[in-house]
Amino acid sequence: MDTPSDLDRALDALYANFSRYPLPAKTDVCDHCVSDEQVRATRAAPLHMLTASALGPYAGHALSTWGDLDEFKHFLPRLLELLILEELDGFFHAESLMSRVSASWRSWRQQEQEAIIAAVGAWWRHTLNHYPRDVDIMMLIEIIADGLELDLAPYLAEWESNTTEAAARHMAWLMHDFTVAVAQDAEWYALLDRWIRGTAPAAILERAFFSAGSPEVAQELSDALETHRIWSRH
């Protein structure tokens, strides 16, 4: 299960491993895309105190019309922290930011790669323990398995062992959102498809159904169980 120390440790490691990248004295921007005020906002406070409103414009322009990779690595710990804490709009920024990480992270220092993996693991557990989330469970799966190309199996195993109602509600949501059209030729997607048709989702849903916190949640889980029965027959 996720605990505050789990997430705190991952974020602390992220800040520590990327602290070698100081804020550059001057940044390169497209003057038509980025204003002086937006640049100043990213330099108005220490990194860990920068707000989502200050970093939002940077998140939208990083590595394209604003700054280089070293500058991106400087801001990355705070960007990920704000995403996980849902202070930065995950629906708008998560995929684009993580695609920038995915593009080159396997060539980064080993400690940096390990810090990214630990942060994503903490993000996953934090998501399982909280519902709903700006970055829905399927979007996060795609970031993990398709973008970062991490083995999805350990993450699914963590889901199976998570006994929170939130984890079951994520499963109920996935039962109605999952589609075979997203990445059907990808190995990770085939793994997810087999897992969804197997026994684990029903076990997660049934376990939560009998301790549901409200009749509405119980109905939500019951409907998802029926959907799973249909999925598992195909």
ChimeraX commands (.cxc) that place a marker at each C-alpha (Angstrom):
marker #1 position 0.00,0.00,0.00 radius 0.5
marker #1 position 0.94,3.60,-0.55 radius 0.5
marker #1 position 2.04,5.55,2.51 radius 0.5
marker #1 position 3.19,9.16,2.75 radius 0.5
marker #1 position 6.75,7.95,3.31 radius 0.5
marker #1 position 6.62,5.87,0.12 radius 0.5
marker #1 position 5.83,8.89,-2.01 radius 0.5
marker #1 position 8.08,11.18,0.01 radius 0.5
marker #1 position 11.05,8.85,-0.41 radius 0.5
marker #1 position 10.54,8.62,-4.15 radius 0.5
marker #1 position 10.25,12.38,-4.54 radius 0.5
marker #1 position 13.26,13.01,-2.28 radius 0.5
marker #1 position 15.32,10.64,-4.44 radius 0.5
marker #1 position 14.10,12.40,-7.57 radius 0.5
marker #1 position 15.16,15.81,-6.26 radius 0.5
marker #1 position 18.50,14.44,-5.05 radius 0.5
marker #1 position 19.40,12.71,-8.30 radius 0.5
marker #1 position 18.47,15.65,-10.49 radius 0.5
marker #1 position 20.03,18.31,-8.25 radius 0.5
marker #1 position 23.12,18.23,-10.48 radius 0.5
marker #1 position 21.17,20.29,-13.00 radius 0.5
marker #1 position 21.07,23.91,-11.77 radius 0.5
marker #1 position 18.76,26.50,-13.21 radius 0.5
marker #1 position 20.67,28.09,-16.10 radius 0.5
marker #1 position 21.47,31.78,-15.82 radius 0.5
marker #1 position 19.72,32.33,-19.14 radius 0.5
marker #1 position 17.18,30.23,-21.00 radius 0.5
marker #1 position 16.45,30.03,-24.72 radius 0.5
marker #1 position 12.81,30.57,-25.63 radius 0.5
marker #1 position 10.70,31.38,-28.65 radius 0.5
marker #1 position 9.73,35.01,-28.11 radius 0.5
marker #1 position 6.47,34.46,-29.95 radius 0.5
marker #1 position 5.47,31.54,-27.70 radius 0.5
marker #1 position 6.88,32.40,-24.27 radius 0.5
marker #1 position 6.65,35.73,-22.48 radius 0.5
marker #1 position 9.22,37.32,-20.19 radius 0.5
marker #1 position 6.64,37.13,-17.39 radius 0.5
marker #1 position 6.31,33.36,-17.82 radius 0.5
marker #1 position 10.07,32.93,-17.67 radius 0.5
marker #1 position 10.33,35.09,-14.56 radius 0.5
marker #1 position 7.61,33.05,-12.84 radius 0.5
marker #1 position 9.77,29.90,-13.07 radius 0.5
marker #1 position 12.59,31.77,-11.33 radius 0.5
marker #1 position 10.59,33.52,-8.62 radius 0.5
marker #1 position 10.98,30.83,-5.92 radius 0.5
marker #1 position 13.10,27.79,-5.02 radius 0.5
marker #1 position 12.33,24.75,-7.15 radius 0.5
marker #1 position 10.33,22.86,-4.53 radius 0.5
marker #1 position 8.15,25.93,-3.93 radius 0.5
marker #1 position 7.24,26.67,-7.54 radius 0.5
marker #1 position 3.50,26.46,-8.09 radius 0.5
marker #1 position 1.57,24.76,-10.85 radius 0.5
marker #1 position 0.56,28.14,-12.24 radius 0.5
marker #1 position 4.22,29.17,-12.42 radius 0.5
marker #1 position 5.34,25.94,-14.11 radius 0.5
marker #1 position 2.29,25.29,-16.29 radius 0.5
marker #1 position 3.50,27.38,-19.23 radius 0.5
marker #1 position 6.94,25.75,-19.05 radius 0.5
marker #1 position 5.33,22.30,-19.00 radius 0.5
marker #1 position 3.56,23.13,-22.25 radius 0.5
marker #1 position 6.69,24.39,-24.02 radius 0.5
marker #1 position 9.57,22.40,-22.52 radius 0.5
marker #1 position 12.18,21.16,-25.01 radius 0.5
marker #1 position 10.26,22.56,-27.98 radius 0.5
marker #1 position 10.14,26.34,-27.62 radius 0.5
marker #1 position 11.62,26.67,-24.13 radius 0.5
marker #1 position 14.98,25.47,-22.88 radius 0.5
marker #1 position 17.16,22.40,-23.33 radius 0.5
marker #1 position 17.36,18.96,-21.75 radius 0.5
marker #1 position 19.43,20.08,-18.76 radius 0.5
marker #1 position 16.83,22.73,-17.93 radius 0.5
marker #1 position 14.07,20.14,-18.32 radius 0.5
marker #1 position 15.90,17.87,-15.88 radius 0.5
marker #1 position 16.18,20.76,-13.43 radius 0.5
marker #1 position 12.41,21.25,-13.36 radius 0.5
marker #1 position 11.45,17.57,-13.72 radius 0.5
marker #1 position 11.27,16.65,-9.99 radius 0.5
marker #1 position 8.85,19.48,-9.26 radius 0.5
marker #1 position 6.83,18.81,-12.41 radius 0.5
marker #1 position 6.37,15.16,-11.45 radius 0.5
marker #1 position 5.56,16.09,-7.86 radius 0.5
marker #1 position 2.86,18.52,-9.02 radius 0.5
marker #1 position 1.44,15.90,-11.40 radius 0.5
marker #1 position 1.24,13.23,-8.72 radius 0.5
marker #1 position -0.32,15.64,-6.22 radius 0.5
marker #1 position -2.80,16.80,-8.90 radius 0.5
marker #1 position -1.78,20.41,-8.61 radius 0.5
marker #1 position -0.64,20.45,-12.25 radius 0.5
marker #1 position -3.41,19.51,-14.68 radius 0.5
marker #1 position -2.64,15.87,-15.41 radius 0.5
marker #1 position -5.21,15.49,-18.17 radius 0.5
marker #1 position -3.54,18.32,-20.07 radius 0.5
marker #1 position 0.14,17.80,-19.17 radius 0.5
marker #1 position 0.82,14.18,-18.14 radius 0.5
marker #1 position 1.16,12.54,-21.53 radius 0.5
marker #1 position 3.17,15.35,-23.12 radius 0.5
marker #1 position 5.56,15.66,-20.18 radius 0.5
marker #1 position 6.10,11.93,-19.87 radius 0.5
marker #1 position 6.60,11.61,-23.63 radius 0.5
marker #1 position 9.49,14.05,-23.27 radius 0.5
marker #1 position 10.95,11.82,-20.55 radius 0.5
marker #1 position 10.34,8.68,-22.61 radius 0.5
marker #1 position 12.16,10.10,-25.63 radius 0.5
marker #1 position 15.60,9.88,-24.04 radius 0.5
marker #1 position 15.49,8.67,-20.43 radius 0.5
marker #1 position 17.17,5.33,-21.14 radius 0.5
marker #1 position 20.33,7.26,-22.08 radius 0.5
marker #1 position 20.36,9.17,-18.78 radius 0.5
marker #1 position 22.56,8.32,-15.80 radius 0.5
marker #1 position 21.64,5.05,-14.09 radius 0.5
marker #1 position 20.71,6.81,-10.86 radius 0.5
marker #1 position 18.39,9.12,-12.76 radius 0.5
marker #1 position 16.67,6.19,-14.44 radius 0.5
marker #1 position 16.23,4.47,-11.09 radius 0.5
marker #1 position 14.78,7.66,-9.60 radius 0.5
marker #1 position 12.26,7.88,-12.46 radius 0.5
marker #1 position 11.23,4.25,-11.97 radius 0.5
marker #1 position 10.81,4.77,-8.22 radius 0.5
marker #1 position 8.74,7.93,-8.75 radius 0.5
marker #1 position 6.49,6.19,-11.28 radius 0.5
marker #1 position 6.04,3.28,-8.87 radius 0.5
marker #1 position 5.01,5.67,-6.11 radius 0.5
marker #1 position 2.71,7.46,-8.57 radius 0.5
marker #1 position 1.08,4.12,-9.40 radius 0.5
marker #1 position 0.51,3.18,-5.77 radius 0.5
marker #1 position -0.77,6.65,-4.93 radius 0.5
marker #1 position -3.21,6.38,-7.83 radius 0.5
marker #1 position -4.47,2.96,-6.74 radius 0.5
marker #1 position -5.19,4.37,-3.29 radius 0.5
marker #1 position -7.11,7.43,-4.47 radius 0.5
marker #1 position -10.18,7.70,-6.72 radius 0.5
marker #1 position -10.97,9.49,-8.96 radius 0.5
marker #1 position -7.77,10.84,-10.46 radius 0.5
marker #1 position -6.98,13.43,-13.14 radius 0.5
marker #1 position -4.63,10.94,-14.77 radius 0.5
marker #1 position -6.90,7.93,-15.07 radius 0.5
marker #1 position -5.62,4.41,-14.59 radius 0.5
marker #1 position -5.47,3.64,-18.31 radius 0.5
marker #1 position -3.50,6.79,-19.08 radius 0.5
marker #1 position -1.04,5.87,-16.36 radius 0.5
marker #1 position -0.75,2.32,-17.71 radius 0.5
marker #1 position 0.05,3.74,-21.14 radius 0.5
marker #1 position 2.71,6.02,-19.63 radius 0.5
marker #1 position 4.29,3.08,-17.81 radius 0.5
marker #1 position 4.10,0.37,-20.44 radius 0.5
marker #1 position 3.91,2.15,-23.78 radius 0.5
marker #1 position 5.85,5.33,-23.07 radius 0.5
marker #1 position 8.53,4.27,-20.59 radius 0.5
marker #1 position 8.43,0.65,-21.82 radius 0.5
marker #1 position 8.50,-0.78,-18.30 radius 0.5
marker #1 position 7.31,-4.31,-17.58 radius 0.5
marker #1 position 3.62,-3.96,-16.71 radius 0.5
marker #1 position 3.35,-7.26,-14.81 radius 0.5
marker #1 position 4.68,-6.00,-11.42 radius 0.5
marker #1 position 2.27,-3.06,-11.53 radius 0.5
marker #1 position -0.68,-5.36,-12.17 radius 0.5
marker #1 position 0.50,-7.59,-9.32 radius 0.5
marker #1 position 0.45,-4.56,-7.01 radius 0.5
marker #1 position -3.08,-3.85,-8.14 radius 0.5
marker #1 position -4.12,-7.40,-7.30 radius 0.5
marker #1 position -2.74,-7.10,-3.77 radius 0.5
marker #1 position -4.25,-3.67,-3.09 radius 0.5
marker #1 position -7.36,-4.00,-0.91 radius 0.5
marker #1 position -8.57,-0.39,-0.96 radius 0.5
marker #1 position -11.97,0.57,-2.31 radius 0.5
marker #1 position -10.21,3.11,-4.52 radius 0.5
marker #1 position -8.26,0.36,-6.30 radius 0.5
marker #1 position -11.50,-1.52,-6.96 radius 0.5
marker #1 position -13.19,1.62,-8.29 radius 0.5
marker #1 position -10.29,2.09,-10.69 radius 0.5
marker #1 position -10.95,-1.46,-11.84 radius 0.5
marker #1 position -14.66,-0.75,-12.25 radius 0.5
marker #1 position -13.79,2.30,-14.34 radius 0.5
marker #1 position -11.37,0.28,-16.50 radius 0.5
marker #1 position -13.99,-2.38,-17.15 radius 0.5
marker #1 position -16.06,0.22,-18.98 radius 0.5
marker #1 position -13.18,2.12,-20.59 radius 0.5
marker #1 position -10.93,-0.67,-21.83 radius 0.5
marker #1 position -10.89,-1.11,-25.59 radius 0.5
marker #1 position -8.98,-3.47,-27.82 radius 0.5
marker #1 position -8.32,-0.68,-30.33 radius 0.5
marker #1 position -5.68,1.29,-28.43 radius 0.5
marker #1 position -2.50,-0.72,-29.03 radius 0.5
marker #1 position -3.63,-4.22,-29.87 radius 0.5
marker #1 position -0.32,-5.22,-31.51 radius 0.5
marker #1 position 1.81,-4.22,-28.52 radius 0.5
marker #1 position 3.11,-6.90,-26.16 radius 0.5
marker #1 position 2.13,-4.90,-23.08 radius 0.5
marker #1 position -1.39,-4.50,-24.36 radius 0.5
marker #1 position -1.74,-8.23,-24.98 radius 0.5
marker #1 position -0.61,-8.80,-21.39 radius 0.5
marker #1 position -3.19,-6.32,-20.10 radius 0.5
marker #1 position -5.90,-7.88,-22.25 radius 0.5
marker #1 position -5.17,-11.36,-20.88 radius 0.5
marker #1 position -5.10,-10.03,-17.34 radius 0.5
marker #1 position -8.42,-8.27,-17.71 radius 0.5
marker #1 position -10.04,-11.43,-19.04 radius 0.5
marker #1 position -8.58,-13.48,-16.18 radius 0.5
marker #1 position -9.63,-13.92,-12.58 radius 0.5
marker #1 position -7.79,-11.01,-10.94 radius 0.5
marker #1 position -10.24,-8.21,-11.82 radius 0.5
marker #1 position -13.22,-10.19,-10.50 radius 0.5
marker #1 position -11.36,-10.88,-7.26 radius 0.5
marker #1 position -10.56,-7.18,-6.83 radius 0.5
marker #1 position -14.16,-6.16,-7.51 radius 0.5
marker #1 position -15.78,-8.86,-5.38 radius 0.5
marker #1 position -13.54,-8.16,-2.40 radius 0.5
marker #1 position -14.53,-4.49,-2.44 radius 0.5
marker #1 position -18.21,-5.16,-3.17 radius 0.5
marker #1 position -18.78,-6.83,0.19 radius 0.5
marker #1 position -17.28,-3.89,2.08 radius 0.5
marker #1 position -18.45,-1.06,-0.19 radius 0.5
marker #1 position -18.76,2.28,1.55 radius 0.5
marker #1 position -22.08,3.17,-0.05 radius 0.5
marker #1 position -24.90,1.60,-2.11 radius 0.5
marker #1 position -23.76,3.67,-5.08 radius 0.5
marker #1 position -20.25,2.23,-4.96 radius 0.5
marker #1 position -21.66,-1.28,-4.49 radius 0.5
marker #1 position -23.75,-0.83,-7.63 radius 0.5
marker #1 position -20.74,0.51,-9.51 radius 0.5
marker #1 position -18.73,-2.58,-8.56 radius 0.5
marker #1 position -21.62,-4.93,-9.35 radius 0.5
marker #1 position -22.02,-3.43,-12.81 radius 0.5
marker #1 position -18.29,-3.83,-13.42 radius 0.5
marker #1 position -18.46,-7.49,-12.36 radius 0.5
marker #1 position -21.15,-8.09,-14.95 radius 0.5
marker #1 position -19.01,-6.38,-17.58 radius 0.5
marker #1 position -16.09,-8.59,-16.57 radius 0.5
marker #1 position -18.20,-11.71,-16.99 radius 0.5
marker #1 position -18.88,-10.60,-20.56 radius 0.5
marker #1 position -15.22,-9.81,-21.19 radius 0.5
marker #1 position -14.02,-13.12,-19.79 radius 0.5
marker #1 position -16.22,-15.10,-22.17 radius 0.5
marker #1 position -14.48,-13.68,-25.22 radius 0.5
marker link #1:1,2 radius 0.2
marker link #1:2,3 radius 0.2
marker link #1:3,4 radius 0.2
marker link #1:4,5 radius 0.2
marker link #1:5,6 radius 0.2
marker link #1:6,7 radius 0.2
marker link #1:7,8 radius 0.2
marker link #1:8,9 radius 0.2
marker link #1:9,10 radius 0.2
marker link #1:10,11 radius 0.2
marker link #1:11,12 radius 0.2
marker link #1:12,13 radius 0.2
marker link #1:13,14 radius 0.2
marker link #1:14,15 radius 0.2
marker link #1:15,16 radius 0.2
marker link #1:16,17 radius 0.2
marker link #1:17,18 radius 0.2
marker link #1:18,19 radius 0.2
marker link #1:19,20 radius 0.2
marker link #1:20,21 radius 0.2
marker link #1:21,22 radius 0.2
marker link #1:22,23 radius 0.2
marker link #1:23,24 radius 0.2
marker link #1:24,25 radius 0.2
marker link #1:25,26 radius 0.2
marker link #1:26,27 radius 0.2
marker link #1:27,28 radius 0.2
marker link #1:28,29 radius 0.2
marker link #1:29,30 radius 0.2
marker link #1:30,31 radius 0.2
marker link #1:31,32 radius 0.2
marker link #1:32,33 radius 0.2
marker link #1:33,34 radius 0.2
marker link #1:34,35 radius 0.2
marker link #1:35,36 radius 0.2
marker link #1:36,37 radius 0.2
marker link #1:37,38 radius 0.2
marker link #1:38,39 radius 0.2
marker link #1:39,40 radius 0.2
marker link #1:40,41 radius 0.2
marker link #1:41,42 radius 0.2
marker link #1:42,43 radius 0.2
marker link #1:43,44 radius 0.2
marker link #1:44,45 radius 0.2
marker link #1:45,46 radius 0.2
marker link #1:46,47 radius 0.2
marker link #1:47,48 radius 0.2
marker link #1:48,49 radius 0.2
marker link #1:49,50 radius 0.2
marker link #1:50,51 radius 0.2
marker link #1:51,52 radius 0.2
marker link #1:52,53 radius 0.2
marker link #1:53,54 radius 0.2
marker link #1:54,55 radius 0.2
marker link #1:55,56 radius 0.2
marker link #1:56,57 radius 0.2
marker link #1:57,58 radius 0.2
marker link #1:58,59 radius 0.2
marker link #1:59,60 radius 0.2
marker link #1:60,61 radius 0.2
marker link #1:61,62 radius 0.2
marker link #1:62,63 radius 0.2
marker link #1:63,64 radius 0.2
marker link #1:64,65 radius 0.2
marker link #1:65,66 radius 0.2
marker link #1:66,67 radius 0.2
marker link #1:67,68 radius 0.2
marker link #1:68,69 radius 0.2
marker link #1:69,70 radius 0.2
marker link #1:70,71 radius 0.2
marker link #1:71,72 radius 0.2
marker link #1:72,73 radius 0.2
marker link #1:73,74 radius 0.2
marker link #1:74,75 radius 0.2
marker link #1:75,76 radius 0.2
marker link #1:76,77 radius 0.2
marker link #1:77,78 radius 0.2
marker link #1:78,79 radius 0.2
marker link #1:79,80 radius 0.2
marker link #1:80,81 radius 0.2
marker link #1:81,82 radius 0.2
marker link #1:82,83 radius 0.2
marker link #1:83,84 radius 0.2
marker link #1:84,85 radius 0.2
marker link #1:85,86 radius 0.2
marker link #1:86,87 radius 0.2
marker link #1:87,88 radius 0.2
marker link #1:88,89 radius 0.2
marker link #1:89,90 radius 0.2
marker link #1:90,91 radius 0.2
marker link #1:91,92 radius 0.2
marker link #1:92,93 radius 0.2
marker link #1:93,94 radius 0.2
marker link #1:94,95 radius 0.2
marker link #1:95,96 radius 0.2
marker link #1:96,97 radius 0.2
marker link #1:97,98 radius 0.2
marker link #1:98,99 radius 0.2
marker link #1:99,100 radius 0.2
marker link #1:100,101 radius 0.2
marker link #1:101,102 radius 0.2
marker link #1:102,103 radius 0.2
marker link #1:103,104 radius 0.2
marker link #1:104,105 radius 0.2
marker link #1:105,106 radius 0.2
marker link #1:106,107 radius 0.2
marker link #1:107,108 radius 0.2
marker link #1:108,109 radius 0.2
marker link #1:109,110 radius 0.2
marker link #1:110,111 radius 0.2
marker link #1:111,112 radius 0.2
marker link #1:112,113 radius 0.2
marker link #1:113,114 radius 0.2
marker link #1:114,115 radius 0.2
marker link #1:115,116 radius 0.2
marker link #1:116,117 radius 0.2
marker link #1:117,118 radius 0.2
marker link #1:118,119 radius 0.2
marker link #1:119,120 radius 0.2
marker link #1:120,121 radius 0.2
marker link #1:121,122 radius 0.2
marker link #1:122,123 radius 0.2
marker link #1:123,124 radius 0.2
marker link #1:124,125 radius 0.2
marker link #1:125,126 radius 0.2
marker link #1:126,127 radius 0.2
marker link #1:127,128 radius 0.2
marker link #1:128,129 radius 0.2
marker link #1:129,130 radius 0.2
marker link #1:130,131 radius 0.2
marker link #1:131,132 radius 0.2
marker link #1:132,133 radius 0.2
marker link #1:133,134 radius 0.2
marker link #1:134,135 radius 0.2
marker link #1:135,136 radius 0.2
marker link #1:136,137 radius 0.2
marker link #1:137,138 radius 0.2
marker link #1:138,139 radius 0.2
marker link #1:139,140 radius 0.2
marker link #1:140,141 radius 0.2
marker link #1:141,142 radius 0.2
marker link #1:142,143 radius 0.2
marker link #1:143,144 radius 0.2
marker link #1:144,145 radius 0.2
marker link #1:145,146 radius 0.2
marker link #1:146,147 radius 0.2
marker link #1:147,148 radius 0.2
marker link #1:148,149 radius 0.2
marker link #1:149,150 radius 0.2
marker link #1:150,151 radius 0.2
marker link #1:151,152 radius 0.2
marker link #1:152,153 radius 0.2
marker link #1:153,154 radius 0.2
marker link #1:154,155 radius 0.2
marker link #1:155,156 radius 0.2
marker link #1:156,157 radius 0.2
marker link #1:157,158 radius 0.2
marker link #1:158,159 radius 0.2
marker link #1:159,160 radius 0.2
marker link #1:160,161 radius 0.2
marker link #1:161,162 radius 0.2
marker link #1:162,163 radius 0.2
marker link #1:163,164 radius 0.2
marker link #1:164,165 radius 0.2
marker link #1:165,166 radius 0.2
marker link #1:166,167 radius 0.2
marker link #1:167,168 radius 0.2
marker link #1:168,169 radius 0.2
marker link #1:169,170 radius 0.2
marker link #1:170,171 radius 0.2
marker link #1:171,172 radius 0.2
marker link #1:172,173 radius 0.2
marker link #1:173,174 radius 0.2
marker link #1:174,175 radius 0.2
marker link #1:175,176 radius 0.2
marker link #1:176,177 radius 0.2
marker link #1:177,178 radius 0.2
marker link #1:178,179 radius 0.2
marker link #1:179,180 radius 0.2
marker link #1:180,181 radius 0.2
marker link #1:181,182 radius 0.2
marker link #1:182,183 radius 0.2
marker link #1:183,184 radius 0.2
marker link #1:184,185 radius 0.2
marker link #1:185,186 radius 0.2
marker link #1:186,187 radius 0.2
marker link #1:187,188 radius 0.2
marker link #1:188,189 radius 0.2
marker link #1:189,190 radius 0.2
marker link #1:190,191 radius 0.2
marker link #1:191,192 radius 0.2
marker link #1:192,193 radius 0.2
marker link #1:193,194 radius 0.2
marker link #1:194,195 radius 0.2
marker link #1:195,196 radius 0.2
marker link #1:196,197 radius 0.2
marker link #1:197,198 radius 0.2
marker link #1:198,199 radius 0.2
marker link #1:199,200 radius 0.2
marker link #1:200,201 radius 0.2
marker link #1:201,202 radius 0.2
marker link #1:202,203 radius 0.2
marker link #1:203,204 radius 0.2
marker link #1:204,205 radius 0.2
marker link #1:205,206 radius 0.2
marker link #1:206,207 radius 0.2
marker link #1:207,208 radius 0.2
marker link #1:208,209 radius 0.2
marker link #1:209,210 radius 0.2
marker link #1:210,211 radius 0.2
marker link #1:211,212 radius 0.2
marker link #1:212,213 radius 0.2
marker link #1:213,214 radius 0.2
marker link #1:214,215 radius 0.2
marker link #1:215,216 radius 0.2
marker link #1:216,217 radius 0.2
marker link #1:217,218 radius 0.2
marker link #1:218,219 radius 0.2
marker link #1:219,220 radius 0.2
marker link #1:220,221 radius 0.2
marker link #1:221,222 radius 0.2
marker link #1:222,223 radius 0.2
marker link #1:223,224 radius 0.2
marker link #1:224,225 radius 0.2
marker link #1:225,226 radius 0.2
marker link #1:226,227 radius 0.2
marker link #1:227,228 radius 0.2
marker link #1:228,229 radius 0.2
marker link #1:229,230 radius 0.2
marker link #1:230,231 radius 0.2
marker link #1:231,232 radius 0.2
marker link #1:232,233 radius 0.2
marker link #1:233,234 radius 0.2
view
